[in-house]
Every structure is written in C-alpha cells, then in structure tokens.
Amino acid sequence: MNRLATYHADLMMALSQIDRPALERLALALQGVKGTVYVLGNGGSQSNASHLVLHLIMSKISAVDLASQIAMFTAFSNDYAFAAASLHALRNMSKEGDALFVISGSGDSPDILVALAEARELNLKTFGLLGFGGGAAHWMCDHCLCLAMKGYGPIEDCHLVIIHMLQELLRHTV
C-alpha cells in the first residue's frame, strides 16, 4: 500500500508543477505553425506522442507521428542508427513552416536530441514536453513545458493530462 501512496503523491506533485501560462504560450505557438507538426517520443512518451497527434489533427493542425511510419522508422534505424532514424525522416519529409514536437521523460534521449538538432538545422520550430527539468532538450526547444519531477510513470501520466489540457486550449481558440 505504501508504493501506491508514494506513486499517488508523486503524480499529484507532477500535476502541481504544470505551468499553465507556459502551456497557454505553447498552444499559441502551435497555432502559429503554418505547416506540419512532426511529433516524436520514446516508449510511454511515444504513446503520448501518438495521442498528441490525434488531438492536433482534431484541432485542425496538420500533424504526423514520426514513429508511426514503422517501415521507414525501422529501415532508417537499421541503415543508420536508432538515434538517427527521425533525423532522416525529417530531412526527407519536412519543409519550410513545419515544426518538431518532442515528448521525453528525461529530455536526454539521444534520438530526441538528434531530432531536435536536425530540426534546428532545417529551421523548423521546435517544441517540447519534458520531464527531469527538461534535460538537454530544454535548451534546444523554442517552446517547451518542463516538469521538475524525475519519476517516469508520473511524468508520462502528467504529460497525458497536459496533452488533454492543450487540446482544450486549441479547441476553444482555433
């Protein structure tokens, strides 16, 4: 029972860290993207990334889940390196006016950092939904929302709540 109480307390702490003004700025910046928003995460964060794409599309924002193109993603991972898979997808698919939105529990995943570096090279706007204080990804994002929490489960749960809050903002301002 102690583990459940601890998890609950950690989740409540993560939820209390949501910076609502930063979330509103994130929503406004997303509305300003003229092209496609490419979204990427890992593990549970990739599940959240896929969920974010759904809500962006429902809000009339063009969005693509980079990891949903499994044949392309695994081919690039095999031919180059896992960390470089999204780099090649961005090079081949993106155009002026597009953006990259990353979701990462730690903000330090190598593939996330490589994708953000490539997005910067391609002059794409960069967005992040990050935990662990943002990690290295924090400094590579034009717009981001960071949680100080360091537990992956509570961060991923909180990120999903933020995605739904973002959808509410987008739905009522688009």
HELIX and SHEET records of a PDB file:
HELIX    1   1 ASN A    2  SER A   16  1                                  15    
HELIX    2   2 ARG A   20  GLN A   31  1                                  12    
HELIX    3   3 GLY A   43  MET A   58  1                                  16    
HELIX    4   4 LEU A   66  SER A   68  5                                   3    
HELIX    5   5 ILE A   70  ASP A   79  1                                  10    
HELIX    6   6 PHE A   82  ALA A   84  5                                   3    
HELIX    7   7 ALA A   85  MET A   93  1                                   9    
HELIX    8   8 PRO A  110  GLU A  121  1                                  12    
HELIX    9   9 PHE A  132  GLY A  134  5                                   3    
HELIX   10  10 ALA A  136  MET A  140  5                                   5    
HELIX   11  11 TYR A  152  THR A  173  1                                  22    
SHEET    1   A 5 ALA A  63  ASP A  65  0                                        
SHEET    2   A 5 VAL A  37  LEU A  40  1                                        
SHEET    3   A 5 ALA A  99  SER A 104  1                                        
SHEET    4   A 5 LYS A 125  LEU A 130  1                                        
SHEET    5   A 5 HIS A 143  CYS A 146  1                                        
END                                                                             
